[in-house]
Amino acid sequence: MRIGVVAPSSPFERETAARVTALAAKLQPSAELVFHPQCFLSHNHFAGADKSRAAGFAEFANDPALDAIWFARGGYGACRMAEAALARLEAPAIAKTYLGYSDAGTLLAPLYMRGASVAHGPMCQDLVREGGEAAIARALAWLVERDLAALEPGLDPAHPHAAFNVMVLCQILGTPLMPDLGGHVLLLEEVSEHLYRIDRALFTLTSNPAIRKVAGIRLGRCGDIIENDPDFGMDAEAIAKEWCARSGIAWLGAADIGHDAANKVVPFGMTG
Amino acid sequence: MRIGVVAPSSPFERETAARVTALAAKLQPSAELVFHPQCFLSHNHFAGADKSRAAGFAEFANDPALDAIWFARGGYGACRMAEAALARLEAPAIAKTYLGYSDAGTLLAPLYMRGASVAHGPMCQDLVREGGEAAIARALAWLVERDLAALEPGLDPAHPHAAFNVMVLCQILGTPLMPDLGGHVLLLEEVSEHLYRIDRALFTLTSNPAIRKVAGIRLGRCGDIIENDPDFGMDAEAIAKEWCARSGIAWLGAADIGHDAANKVVPFGMTG
């Protein structure tokens, strides 16, 4: 099992890579982690220029000697290299598994649309979180063993699923990166936003005809909420429930995902 | 000339209303400003509950004794009352002129789609800005006299125009509030955002097939930019130019609009 790591968004540190490598060697000795040198580039906001990130991603995605692609971290920037990266993908890229979340959703979405096996779940950078070793262990257990204990516990074998950060899904909605989520249970999570912005984004999502075709919405954790002035008067779950009610989308309750070490794995599509 | 003022978004203060009324009496003695009592309600983040804001807006919009509707201020909340408000509109609402910007764009958009005369320009709350009297004078000169000096100076009589806050346009894109902007020159402005978020939003806009039908994009001022860590490496104009180049949308240069006292008036549609 060889897992390639790429960083299509914000810069990643060599020290974190070394720590993840050491932990992986202990937890999953049969697996080899291969960090693309692009991970450690730095260009303004990004892990290298758009061309470098597109080239690094395409090289590893197309490499038949790699079984899976694991995203180093999120941040921002995948949408700037997505078009160029996707244009280069060949058959080995579609035969792989991809794991990540947050800004990586910008690539998970079109990869899912193209038939690749993709999942929303922990990334290398999660090691620096409190309790982060559990997140790395969970990600590797799923990548290497397809350990069912790594999965979000409420996945319904009767429906396909997809999971996104709220802002990332808004960002790709209506663009060529957006897959058809009709009939899917849609899991959402958010971090470091004001409640009025979460409300605004859920208006956008639930008012969209494509999103209205989902089988239902479940809301994960919305962490590190930025204080709303004045108080918003509703929490994130109340907001999501209200927009589901207004739009006729089924509200399916809480989800065990989020920008934290407890973030569970959600494979896109059918899991049954 | 009777101008009704409503507040579909954040709360507005009586003291500001009194100051705007006094200034209007001096500048445009032929005009009467009528503040709906809803303007002074307060419910969490909003100028009254969703129902109150929808009712206030619909009452004034449908009142044949009012010639124009002026938005008191932006903030956030119009999308929460828009559907209910729009469902109640009668013929007198379409015969009116509407002036506002920022969150008011959420209502300007569907009102334009329904055939009303709408314009992007200063609101009552702009009086509290430095130099804010000039903004109020400009808004009233346009509402009362259709003073051409109030208009954004680069409007092209050969094309219809529309103007929006970047985040507000992203918010309504793909929803029933979104008008057809095919063939329009699209003016954009932004305030209090990180450059990475402006970049992300311009990806969303310029990647959308409906937005790709615009005649071109002009960028107004992006004020009070929140510091990007690390430095983003491009300013807002460079970002807009790049996404225009990538998407094949004509870049038409700077626009004289923004969240400031110099904000000029942009009537939607043809101005020639």
Interface residues (C-beta under 8 A of the other chain):
Chain A: H43 N44 H45 Y76 C79 R80 E83 M167 C170 Q171 I172 L173 G174 T175 P176 L177 Y196 D199 R200 A201 F203 T204 S207 N208 P209 A210 N228 P230 D231 F232 G233 M234 R246
Chain B: H43 N44 H45 Y76 C79 R80 E83 M167 C170 Q171 I172 L173 G174 T175 P176 L177 Y196 D199 R200 A201 F203 T204 S207 N208 P209 A210 N228 P230 D231 F232 G233 M234 R246
